[in-house]
Amino acid sequence: MSNDDMNWYGPEAATFGDRVAAAREAAGMTQAQLARRLGIKKSTLAGWEQDLSEPRANKLSMLSGLLNVSMRWLLTGEGDGMEAPAGEQMPQDLAAVMTELRQLREDLRSNADRAARLEKRLRLVVEGGVQ
């Protein structure tokens, strides 16, 4: 994928959190200011921007309105949102690295879910429950 074809905020290059942070900065707001306007804690917003959690539908709707981007853009990078940074060149291999990083993140989440299921099974066995 060439630099000209790369969607800076698409799923190959950016996460939900990346898009929230970029749109917040473009709107000229700090995390504290946006959190106050959303009626949430700053740590909650920081969690969204760090991709540790995601907002519920009502907060997502408020977020898109306050940042003047569509909910679809926040979730996928497609639709009404922000344009790519002007004049910036993306390194040739960035899309591949971002794709690999995203796959690694998905693998980690999957393994964490698997570990939780195994832990639950182990707890049932130890407590004398069903195997």
For each residue, the residues with C-beta under 8 A, 3 or more apart:
1: 5 6 12 95
2: 5 6
3: 6 89 90 92
4:
5: 1 2
6: 1 2 3 10 12 13 84 90 94 95
7: 10 12 13 77 78 84
8: 13 14 84 85 90
9: 13 14 18 19 22 73 77 81 82 84
10: 6 7 13 14 76 77 78
11: 14 76 77 102
12: 1 6 7 95 98 99 102
13: 6 7 8 9 10 77 90 94 95 98
14: 8 9 10 11 18 19 22 77 98
15: 18 19 51 102
16: 19 20 48 51 54 74 75
17: 20 21 48 49 50 51
18: 9 14 15 21 22 49
19: 9 14 15 16 22 23 69 73 74 77 81 82
20: 16 17 23 24 45 48 49 63 67 74
21: 17 18 24 25 49
22: 9 14 18 19 25 26 82
23: 19 20 26 27 67 68 69 74 81 82
24: 20 21 27 29 31 34 49 67
25: 21 22 28 29
26: 22 23 67 82
27: 23 24 34 66 67 68
28: 25
29: 24 25 33 34 37 66
30: 33 34
31: 24 34 35 42 45 46 49
32: 35 36 42
33: 29 30 36 37
34: 24 27 29 30 31 37 38 45 63 66 67
35: 31 32 38 40 41 42 44 45
36: 32 33 39
37: 29 33 34 66
38: 34 35 45 59 62 63 66
39: 36
40: 35 44 45 59
41: 35 44 45
42: 31 32 35 45 46
43: 46 47
44: 35 40 41 47 48 53
45: 20 31 34 35 38 40 41 42 48 49
46: 31 42 43 49 50
47: 43 44 50 52 53
48: 16 17 20 44 45 51 52 53 54 55
49: 17 18 20 21 24 31 45 46
50: 17 46 47
51: 15 16 17 48 105
52: 47 48
53: 44 47 48
54: 16 48 60
55: 48 59 60 63
56: 59 60
57: 60 61
58: 61 62
59: 38 40 55 56 62 63
60: 54 55 56 57 63 64 71 74 75
61: 57 58 64 65 71
62: 38 58 59 65 66
63: 20 34 38 55 59 60 66 67 74
64: 60 61 67 68 69 70 71 73 74
65: 61 62 68
66: 27 29 34 37 38 62 63
67: 20 23 24 26 27 34 63 64 74
68: 23 27 64 65
69: 19 23 64 73 74 80 81 82
70: 64 73 74 79 80 81
71: 60 61 64 74 75
72: 75 76 78 79 80
73: 9 19 64 69 70 76 77 78 79 80 81 82
74: 16 19 20 23 60 63 64 67 69 70 71 81
75: 16 60 71 72
76: 10 11 72 73 79
77: 7 9 10 11 13 14 19 73 81
78: 7 10 72 73 81
79: 70 72 73 76
80: 69 70 72 73
81: 9 19 23 69 70 73 74 77 78
82: 9 19 22 23 26 69 73
83: 86
84: 6 7 8 9 88
85: 8 88
86: 83
87:
88: 84 85
89: 3
90: 3 6 8 13 94 95
91: 94
92: 3
93: 96 97
94: 6 13 90 91 97 98
95: 1 6 12 13 90 98 99
96: 93 99 100
97: 93 94 100 101
98: 12 13 14 94 95 101 102
99: 12 95 96 102 103
100: 96 97 103 104
101: 97 98 104 105
102: 11 12 15 98 99 105 106
103: 99 100 106 107
104: 100 101 107 108
105: 51 101 102 108 109
106: 102 103 109 110
107: 103 104 110 111
108: 104 105 111 112
109: 105 106 112 113
110: 106 107 113 114
111: 107 108 114 115
112: 108 109 115 116
113: 109 110 116 117
114: 110 111 117 118
115: 111 112 118 119
116: 112 113 119 120
117: 113 114 120 121
118: 114 115 121 122
119: 115 116 122 123
120: 116 117 123 124
121: 117 118 124 125 131
122: 118 119 125 126
123: 119 120 126 127 129
124: 120 121 127 129 130 131
125: 121 122 128 129 131
126: 122 123
127: 123 124
128: 125
129: 123 124 125
130: 124
131: 121 124 125
